[in-house]
Amino acid sequence: MRRAYNSVMKLPQISACPQCSAPFRSHRVCPSCGYYKGRQVVSVTALA
Ligand SMILES: [Zn+2]
């Protein structure tokens, strides 16, 4: 039963961030604005 190995071979899902429309991996925090599932979970101090 090596069926679980199939999930490892798949490429990571790339989605567009609803906040900054930057491509990011699904189920991950957007590296550009720090949003995840409609809420900011990472503080991005890029704004002046
Ligand atoms: Zn973003």
N, CA, C, O and the ligand as a Tripos MOL2 file, in Angstrom:
@<TRIPOS>MOLECULE
protein
  193   191    49     0     0
PROTEIN
NO_CHARGES

@<TRIPOS>ATOM
      1 N           0.8460   -1.2000    0.0000 N.3       1 MET1
      2 CA          0.0000    0.0000    0.0000 C.3       1 MET1
      3 C           0.8820    1.2510    0.0000 C.2       1 MET1
      4 O           1.1650    1.8190    1.0540 O.2       1 MET1
      5 N           1.3070    1.6680   -1.1800 N.am      2 ARG2
      6 CA          2.1650    2.8590   -1.2630 C.3       2 ARG2
      7 C           1.3760    4.0290   -1.8570 C.2       2 ARG2
      8 O           1.9500    4.9510   -2.4360 O.2       2 ARG2
      9 N           0.0800    3.9740   -1.7060 N.am      3 ARG3
     10 CA         -0.7680    4.9450   -2.3740 C.3       3 ARG3
     11 C          -0.5550    6.3630   -1.8290 C.2       3 ARG3
     12 O          -0.7550    7.3400   -2.5520 O.2       3 ARG3
     13 N          -0.1620    6.4760   -0.5930 N.am      4 ALA4
     14 CA          0.0180    7.7960    0.0140 C.3       4 ALA4
     15 C           1.1390    8.5680   -0.6610 C.2       4 ALA4
     16 O           1.2140    9.7910   -0.5420 O.2       4 ALA4
     17 N           1.9950    7.8690   -1.3560 N.am      5 TYR5
     18 CA          3.1300    8.5370   -1.9970 C.3       5 TYR5
     19 C           2.6800    9.4100   -3.1560 C.2       5 TYR5
     20 O           3.4200   10.2940   -3.5870 O.2       5 TYR5
     21 N           1.4850    9.1760   -3.6630 N.am      6 ASN6
     22 CA          0.9900    9.9570   -4.7920 C.3       6 ASN6
     23 C           0.8080   11.4220   -4.4120 C.2       6 ASN6
     24 O           1.0320   12.3150   -5.2300 O.2       6 ASN6
     25 N           0.4100   11.6590   -3.2020 N.am      7 SER7
     26 CA          0.1710   13.0320   -2.7770 C.3       7 SER7
     27 C           1.4740   13.8150   -2.6840 C.2       7 SER7
     28 O           1.4740   15.0410   -2.7920 O.2       7 SER7
     29 N           2.5700   13.1200   -2.4860 N.am      8 VAL8
     30 CA          3.8560   13.7920   -2.3720 C.3       8 VAL8
     31 C           4.3320   14.2560   -3.7380 C.2       8 VAL8
     32 O           5.0430   15.2550   -3.8490 O.2       8 VAL8
     33 N           3.9380   13.5280   -4.7810 N.am      9 MET9
     34 CA          4.4120   13.8290   -6.1190 C.3       9 MET9
     35 C           3.7090   15.0270   -6.7310 C.2       9 MET9
     36 O           4.1950   15.6260   -7.6900 O.2       9 MET9
     37 N           2.5650   15.3670   -6.1700 N.am     10 LYS10
     38 CA          1.7920   16.4690   -6.7460 C.3      10 LYS10
     39 C           2.4860   17.8030   -6.5020 C.2      10 LYS10
     40 O           3.1630   18.0010   -5.4930 O.2      10 LYS10
     41 N           2.3010   18.6940   -7.4370 N.am     11 LEU11
     42 CA          2.8680   20.0310   -7.2910 C.3      11 LEU11
     43 C           2.0390   20.8260   -6.2880 C.2      11 LEU11
     44 O           0.8450   20.5670   -6.1360 O.2      11 LEU11
     45 N           2.6410   21.7700   -5.6130 N.am     12 PRO12
     46 CA          1.8990   22.6010   -4.6680 C.3      12 PRO12
     47 C           0.8800   23.4630   -5.3950 C.2      12 PRO12
     48 O           1.1380   23.9770   -6.4840 O.2      12 PRO12
     49 N          -0.2720   23.6100   -4.7760 N.am     13 GLN13
     50 CA         -1.3390   24.4000   -5.3670 C.3      13 GLN13
     51 C          -1.0020   25.8880   -5.2770 C.2      13 GLN13
     52 O          -0.6770   26.4100   -4.2110 O.2      13 GLN13
     53 N          -1.0890   26.5450   -6.4160 N.am     14 ILE14
     54 CA         -0.8080   27.9680   -6.4480 C.3      14 ILE14
     55 C          -2.1170   28.7250   -6.6270 C.2      14 ILE14
     56 O          -2.8730   28.4660   -7.5630 O.2      14 ILE14
     57 N          -2.3720   29.6490   -5.7340 N.am     15 SER15
     58 CA         -3.5780   30.4570   -5.8200 C.3      15 SER15
     59 C          -3.2010   31.9350   -5.8490 C.2      15 SER15
     60 O          -2.0810   32.3210   -5.5140 O.2      15 SER15
     61 N          -4.1640   32.7430   -6.2590 N.am     16 ALA16
     62 CA         -3.9330   34.1850   -6.2700 C.3      16 ALA16
     63 C          -4.4620   34.7840   -4.9820 C.2      16 ALA16
     64 O          -5.5900   34.5040   -4.5760 O.2      16 ALA16
     65 N          -3.6630   35.5930   -4.3530 N.am     17 CYS17
     66 CA         -4.0650   36.2180   -3.1040 C.3      17 CYS17
     67 C          -5.2140   37.1890   -3.3460 C.2      17 CYS17
     68 O          -5.1180   38.0270   -4.2430 O.2      17 CYS17
     69 N          -6.2970   37.1050   -2.5770 N.am     18 PRO18
     70 CA         -7.4340   38.0100   -2.7440 C.3      18 PRO18
     71 C          -7.1040   39.4300   -2.2910 C.2      18 PRO18
     72 O          -7.8090   40.3750   -2.6450 O.2      18 PRO18
     73 N          -6.0710   39.5780   -1.5370 N.am     19 GLN19
     74 CA         -5.7070   40.8880   -1.0130 C.3      19 GLN19
     75 C          -4.7860   41.6290   -1.9720 C.2      19 GLN19
     76 O          -5.0530   42.7710   -2.3430 O.2      19 GLN19
     77 N          -3.6920   40.9680   -2.3740 N.am     20 CYS20
     78 CA         -2.6980   41.6430   -3.2020 C.3      20 CYS20
     79 C          -2.5680   40.9830   -4.5650 C.2      20 CYS20
     80 O          -1.7460   41.4000   -5.3800 O.2      20 CYS20
     81 N          -3.3780   39.9490   -4.8210 N.am     21 SER21
     82 CA         -3.4110   39.2430   -6.1050 C.3      21 SER21
     83 C          -2.0440   38.6870   -6.4870 C.2      21 SER21
     84 O          -1.7410   38.5090   -7.6670 O.2      21 SER21
     85 N          -1.2420   38.4210   -5.4950 N.am     22 ALA22
     86 CA          0.0450   37.7990   -5.7590 C.3      22 ALA22
     87 C          -0.0880   36.2850   -5.6590 C.2      22 ALA22
     88 O          -0.8470   35.7890   -4.8260 O.2      22 ALA22
     89 N           0.6290   35.5500   -6.4830 N.am     23 PRO23
     90 CA          0.5560   34.0910   -6.4190 C.3      23 PRO23
     91 C           1.1930   33.5710   -5.1490 C.2      23 PRO23
     92 O           2.2940   33.9720   -4.7700 O.2      23 PRO23
     93 N           0.4700   32.6640   -4.4950 N.am     24 PHE24
     94 CA          1.0110   32.0550   -3.2890 C.3      24 PHE24
     95 C           0.4780   30.6420   -3.1670 C.2      24 PHE24
     96 O          -0.5190   30.2980   -3.8020 O.2      24 PHE24
     97 N           1.1170   29.8360   -2.3770 N.am     25 ARG25
     98 CA          0.6790   28.4620   -2.2100 C.3      25 ARG25
     99 C          -0.5590   28.4010   -1.3210 C.2      25 ARG25
    100 O          -0.6820   29.1220   -0.3310 O.2      25 ARG25
    101 N          -1.4610   27.5220   -1.7070 N.am     26 SER26
    102 CA         -2.6530   27.3350   -0.9020 C.3      26 SER26
    103 C          -2.2790   26.7820    0.4720 C.2      26 SER26
    104 O          -1.2590   26.1100    0.6260 O.2      26 SER26
    105 N          -3.0950   27.0660    1.4390 N.am     27 HIS27
    106 CA         -2.8990   26.6210    2.8130 C.3      27 HIS27
    107 C          -1.6150   27.2050    3.4090 C.2      27 HIS27
    108 O          -1.0490   26.6890    4.3730 O.2      27 HIS27
    109 N          -1.1830   28.3160    2.7810 N.am     28 ARG28
    110 CA         -0.0080   28.9940    3.3240 C.3      28 ARG28
    111 C          -0.3090   30.4790    3.4110 C.2      28 ARG28
    112 O          -1.1600   30.9870    2.6800 O.2      28 ARG28
    113 N           0.3700   31.1610    4.2830 N.am     29 VAL29
    114 CA          0.1850   32.5970    4.4090 C.3      29 VAL29
    115 C           0.8150   33.2830    3.2020 C.2      29 VAL29
    116 O           1.9020   32.9020    2.7670 O.2      29 VAL29
    117 N           0.1450   34.2800    2.6660 N.am     30 CYS30
    118 CA          0.6640   35.0250    1.5370 C.3      30 CYS30
    119 C           1.9650   35.7220    1.9500 C.2      30 CYS30
    120 O           1.9830   36.4830    2.9170 O.2      30 CYS30
    121 N           3.0300   35.4650    1.2280 N.am     31 PRO31
    122 CA          4.3220   36.0560    1.5920 C.3      31 PRO31
    123 C           4.3790   37.5400    1.2910 C.2      31 PRO31
    124 O           5.2910   38.2370    1.7360 O.2      31 PRO31
    125 N           3.3970   38.0250    0.5290 N.am     32 SER32
    126 CA          3.4410   39.4150    0.1030 C.3      32 SER32
    127 C           2.7420   40.3380    1.0970 C.2      32 SER32
    128 O           3.2470   41.4120    1.4250 O.2      32 SER32
    129 N           1.5610   39.9030    1.5770 N.am     33 CYS33
    130 CA          0.7900   40.7710    2.4650 C.3      33 CYS33
    131 C           0.5080   40.1070    3.8130 C.2      33 CYS33
    132 O           0.0390   40.7670    4.7410 O.2      33 CYS33
    133 N           0.7880   38.8190    3.9250 N.am     34 GLY34
    134 CA          0.6250   38.1500    5.2050 C.3      34 GLY34
    135 C          -0.8030   37.7350    5.5000 C.2      34 GLY34
    136 O          -1.1330   37.4300    6.6460 O.2      34 GLY34
    137 N          -1.6690   37.7200    4.4680 N.am     35 TYR35
    138 CA         -3.0530   37.3320    4.6780 C.3      35 TYR35
    139 C          -3.2370   35.8320    4.4670 C.2      35 TYR35
    140 O          -2.5660   35.2080    3.6460 O.2      35 TYR35
    141 N          -4.1470   35.2900    5.2190 N.am     36 TYR36
    142 CA         -4.4900   33.8830    5.0580 C.3      36 TYR36
    143 C          -5.9610   33.7110    5.4020 C.2      36 TYR36
    144 O          -6.3870   34.0160    6.5160 O.2      36 TYR36
    145 N          -6.7340   33.2210    4.4420 N.am     37 LYS37
    146 CA         -8.1800   33.0170    4.6200 C.3      37 LYS37
    147 C          -8.8840   34.3060    5.0310 C.2      37 LYS37
    148 O          -9.7540   34.2960    5.9020 O.2      37 LYS37
    149 N          -8.5050   35.4030    4.4060 N.am     38 GLY38
    150 CA         -9.2210   36.6540    4.6030 C.3      38 GLY38
    151 C          -8.8260   37.4240    5.8460 C.2      38 GLY38
    152 O          -9.4350   38.4460    6.1630 O.2      38 GLY38
    153 N          -7.8350   36.9560    6.5400 N.am     39 ARG39
    154 CA         -7.4020   37.6920    7.7150 C.3      39 ARG39
    155 C          -5.8830   37.7260    7.7730 C.2      39 ARG39
    156 O          -5.2000   36.7940    7.3490 O.2      39 ARG39
    157 N          -5.3870   38.8090    8.3030 N.am     40 GLN40
    158 CA         -3.9410   38.9690    8.3580 C.3      40 GLN40
    159 C          -3.3920   38.2300    9.5690 C.2      40 GLN40
    160 O          -3.7150   38.5470   10.7130 O.2      40 GLN40
    161 N          -2.5770   37.2640    9.2970 N.am     41 VAL41
    162 CA         -2.0390   36.4520   10.3800 C.3      41 VAL41
    163 C          -0.5560   36.7270   10.5910 C.2      41 VAL41
    164 O           0.0330   36.3070   11.5870 O.2      41 VAL41
    165 N           0.0300   37.4310    9.6460 N.am     42 VAL42
    166 CA          1.4490   37.7780    9.7680 C.3      42 VAL42
    167 C           1.5990   39.2660    9.6210 C.2      42 VAL42
    168 O           1.0870   39.8560    8.6690 O.2      42 VAL42
    169 N           2.2800   39.8680   10.5310 N.am     43 SER43
    170 CA          2.4670   41.3050   10.4720 C.3      43 SER43
    171 C           3.4930   41.6650    9.3960 C.2      43 SER43
    172 O           4.6520   41.2560    9.4550 O.2      43 SER43
    173 N           3.0450   42.4230    8.4360 N.am     44 VAL44
    174 CA          3.9370   42.8720    7.3740 C.3      44 VAL44
    175 C           4.1520   44.3660    7.5360 C.2      44 VAL44
    176 O           3.2610   45.1740    7.2740 O.2      44 VAL44
    177 N           5.3340   44.7090    7.9660 N.am     45 THR45
    178 CA          5.6180   46.1100    8.2600 C.3      45 THR45
    179 C           6.2560   46.7980    7.0530 C.2      45 THR45
    180 O           7.2490   47.5150    7.1730 O.2      45 THR45
    181 N           5.6570   46.5570    5.8970 N.am     46 ALA46
    182 CA          6.1900   47.1650    4.6820 C.3      46 ALA46
    183 C           5.5950   48.5540    4.4630 C.2      46 ALA46
    184 O           6.1760   49.3990    3.7820 O.2      46 ALA46
    185 N           4.4250   48.7660    5.0560 N.am     47 LEU47
    186 CA          3.7870   50.0630    4.8870 C.3      47 LEU47
    187 C           4.4970   51.1310    5.7210 C.2      47 LEU47
    188 O           4.8540   50.9060    6.8780 O.2      47 LEU47
    189 N           4.6860   52.2600    5.1250 N.am     48 ALA48
    190 CA          5.3810   53.3440    5.8300 C.3      48 ALA48
    191 C           4.3660   54.2310    6.5490 C.2      48 ALA48
    192 O           4.7490   55.2020    7.2020 O.2      48 ALA48
    193 ZN         -1.3030   38.7200   -0.4540 Zn       49 ZN49
@<TRIPOS>BOND
     1     1     2 1
     2     2     3 1
     3     3     4 2
     4     3     5 am
     5     5     6 1
     6     6     7 1
     7     7     8 2
     8     7     9 am
     9     9    10 1
    10    10    11 1
    11    11    12 2
    12    11    13 am
    13    13    14 1
    14    14    15 1
    15    15    16 2
    16    15    17 am
    17    17    18 1
    18    18    19 1
    19    19    20 2
    20    19    21 am
    21    21    22 1
    22    22    23 1
    23    23    24 2
    24    23    25 am
    25    25    26 1
    26    26    27 1
    27    27    28 2
    28    27    29 am
    29    29    30 1
    30    30    31 1
    31    31    32 2
    32    31    33 am
    33    33    34 1
    34    34    35 1
    35    35    36 2
    36    35    37 am
    37    37    38 1
    38    38    39 1
    39    39    40 2
    40    39    41 am
    41    41    42 1
    42    42    43 1
    43    43    44 2
    44    43    45 am
    45    45    46 1
    46    46    47 1
    47    47    48 2
    48    47    49 am
    49    49    50 1
    50    50    51 1
    51    51    52 2
    52    51    53 am
    53    53    54 1
    54    54    55 1
    55    55    56 2
    56    55    57 am
    57    57    58 1
    58    58    59 1
    59    59    60 2
    60    59    61 am
    61    61    62 1
    62    62    63 1
    63    63    64 2
    64    63    65 am
    65    65    66 1
    66    66    67 1
    67    67    68 2
    68    67    69 am
    69    69    70 1
    70    70    71 1
    71    71    72 2
    72    71    73 am
    73    73    74 1
    74    74    75 1
    75    75    76 2
    76    75    77 am
    77    77    78 1
    78    78    79 1
    79    79    80 2
    80    79    81 am
    81    81    82 1
    82    82    83 1
    83    83    84 2
    84    83    85 am
    85    85    86 1
    86    86    87 1
    87    87    88 2
    88    87    89 am
    89    89    90 1
    90    90    91 1
    91    91    92 2
    92    91    93 am
    93    93    94 1
    94    94    95 1
    95    95    96 2
    96    95    97 am
    97    97    98 1
    98    98    99 1
    99    99   100 2
   100    99   101 am
   101   101   102 1
   102   102   103 1
   103   103   104 2
   104   103   105 am
   105   105   106 1
   106   106   107 1
   107   107   108 2
   108   107   109 am
   109   109   110 1
   110   110   111 1
   111   111   112 2
   112   111   113 am
   113   113   114 1
   114   114   115 1
   115   115   116 2
   116   115   117 am
   117   117   118 1
   118   118   119 1
   119   119   120 2
   120   119   121 am
   121   121   122 1
   122   122   123 1
   123   123   124 2
   124   123   125 am
   125   125   126 1
   126   126   127 1
   127   127   128 2
   128   127   129 am
   129   129   130 1
   130   130   131 1
   131   131   132 2
   132   131   133 am
   133   133   134 1
   134   134   135 1
   135   135   136 2
   136   135   137 am
   137   137   138 1
   138   138   139 1
   139   139   140 2
   140   139   141 am
   141   141   142 1
   142   142   143 1
   143   143   144 2
   144   143   145 am
   145   145   146 1
   146   146   147 1
   147   147   148 2
   148   147   149 am
   149   149   150 1
   150   150   151 1
   151   151   152 2
   152   151   153 am
   153   153   154 1
   154   154   155 1
   155   155   156 2
   156   155   157 am
   157   157   158 1
   158   158   159 1
   159   159   160 2
   160   159   161 am
   161   161   162 1
   162   162   163 1
   163   163   164 2
   164   163   165 am
   165   165   166 1
   166   166   167 1
   167   167   168 2
   168   167   169 am
   169   169   170 1
   170   170   171 1
   171   171   172 2
   172   171   173 am
   173   173   174 1
   174   174   175 1
   175   175   176 2
   176   175   177 am
   177   177   178 1
   178   178   179 1
   179   179   180 2
   180   179   181 am
   181   181   182 1
   182   182   183 1
   183   183   184 2
   184   183   185 am
   185   185   186 1
   186   186   187 1
   187   187   188 2
   188   187   189 am
   189   189   190 1
   190   190   191 1
   191   191   192 2
@<TRIPOS>SUBSTRUCTURE
     1 MET1         2 RESIDUE 1 A MET
     2 ARG2         6 RESIDUE 1 A ARG
     3 ARG3        10 RESIDUE 1 A ARG
     4 ALA4        14 RESIDUE 1 A ALA
     5 TYR5        18 RESIDUE 1 A TYR
     6 ASN6        22 RESIDUE 1 A ASN
     7 SER7        26 RESIDUE 1 A SER
     8 VAL8        30 RESIDUE 1 A VAL
     9 MET9        34 RESIDUE 1 A MET
    10 LYS10       38 RESIDUE 1 A LYS
    11 LEU11       42 RESIDUE 1 A LEU
    12 PRO12       46 RESIDUE 1 A PRO
    13 GLN13       50 RESIDUE 1 A GLN
    14 ILE14       54 RESIDUE 1 A ILE
    15 SER15       58 RESIDUE 1 A SER
    16 ALA16       62 RESIDUE 1 A ALA
    17 CYS17       66 RESIDUE 1 A CYS
    18 PRO18       70 RESIDUE 1 A PRO
    19 GLN19       74 RESIDUE 1 A GLN
    20 CYS20       78 RESIDUE 1 A CYS
    21 SER21       82 RESIDUE 1 A SER
    22 ALA22       86 RESIDUE 1 A ALA
    23 PRO23       90 RESIDUE 1 A PRO
    24 PHE24       94 RESIDUE 1 A PHE
    25 ARG25       98 RESIDUE 1 A ARG
    26 SER26      102 RESIDUE 1 A SER
    27 HIS27      106 RESIDUE 1 A HIS
    28 ARG28      110 RESIDUE 1 A ARG
    29 VAL29      114 RESIDUE 1 A VAL
    30 CYS30      118 RESIDUE 1 A CYS
    31 PRO31      122 RESIDUE 1 A PRO
    32 SER32      126 RESIDUE 1 A SER
    33 CYS33      130 RESIDUE 1 A CYS
    34 GLY34      134 RESIDUE 1 A GLY
    35 TYR35      138 RESIDUE 1 A TYR
    36 TYR36      142 RESIDUE 1 A TYR
    37 LYS37      146 RESIDUE 1 A LYS
    38 GLY38      150 RESIDUE 1 A GLY
    39 ARG39      154 RESIDUE 1 A ARG
    40 GLN40      158 RESIDUE 1 A GLN
    41 VAL41      162 RESIDUE 1 A VAL
    42 VAL42      166 RESIDUE 1 A VAL
    43 SER43      170 RESIDUE 1 A SER
    44 VAL44      174 RESIDUE 1 A VAL
    45 THR45      178 RESIDUE 1 A THR
    46 ALA46      182 RESIDUE 1 A ALA
    47 LEU47      186 RESIDUE 1 A LEU
    48 ALA48      190 RESIDUE 1 A ALA
    49 ZN49       193 GROUP 0 **** ****
